[in-house]
Amino acid sequence: MRNIHYFWRHPLAEQVREEGRREGRAQARAEIVLRILQRRQIDVPADLRDRILASTDLDELGTWLDRSYEIADAGELFTEGP
């Protein structure tokens, strides 16, 4: 009897699924940042909204998420510092 290799168990398939999960987490985090800013009635210009939604770096998005609770202007998300 020959071995049957299922594609969904293949390392490449697992890698693709993990990349999809990371992209999904990044998208969700970006949407949360925007939602917080909206609820705080902070205007987010289209170019900044696009920049937030385009980010796939979970650490960067985490920093922006933390800052979204404290800033007074959307541009402050991107300033260097704590």
N, C-alpha and C positions, 0 to 999 in steps of 0.2 A: 504494500500500500504506500502511496506517495504522500508526502507531507503537503498539506494545504496551507498556503500562506494567505491570510486574509489581509487585504489592503489596510483596513482600519487599525490593524495591529502593527503595521509597518512603521519603523521609526520616522520616515518622512511624513506619513499621515499624522502621527502624534505631534510632530513639529508644527505642521500646518494648523492643527487644532489649537495648540498652545499659542501660536501667533494670533489666531483669531480671538482667543480669550483675552490676550493682552490688549489687542486693539479695542475690544469691547469694554474692558475696564477703563482704558484711556478715554474713550468716547463718553462713557458714563460720568467719569470724573470731570471732564470738560463741561458737560451739561449741568452738573451740580454747581460748578463755579459760576456759570452763567445764571443759574436759578437763584443762587444766593444774592448775586448782584442785582438781579431783577427785584427780588423781595425787599432788598434794602433800597430800592429805587435809585440805583446808580446806573446812569446811562452808559451803555457799551456801544461805541461806534462800530460800524460794520468791519473795519479793518482789524480792530482788536478782537471782535467776536470770531472772525475768521482765523486769527492767530491762535486763539484759545482752542477752537475746534480742530485745528490742524495738528496740534501737538500730540505726539504719541509717547512722550517721556513721562512716565508715571511719577517720577520724583519731581520734575518741574511742575506738573499738574498738582501734586500734593502741596508744593510751596504756594502756588497760586490759590489753592483752596484755603489754606491757612490764612493767607493775606486777605482773601475776599471777605472775611469777617471784620476786618479792621480798617480797610481803606475808605477814603472818601471819594476817590476818582478811579475809574477803571485803569487808567494808565499806570497807577501805582502798583498794579500787579507785577509789572515787569521791571521794577526798580531793583537794583542790587542791594543786598543787605539782609538782615534777619527776617 
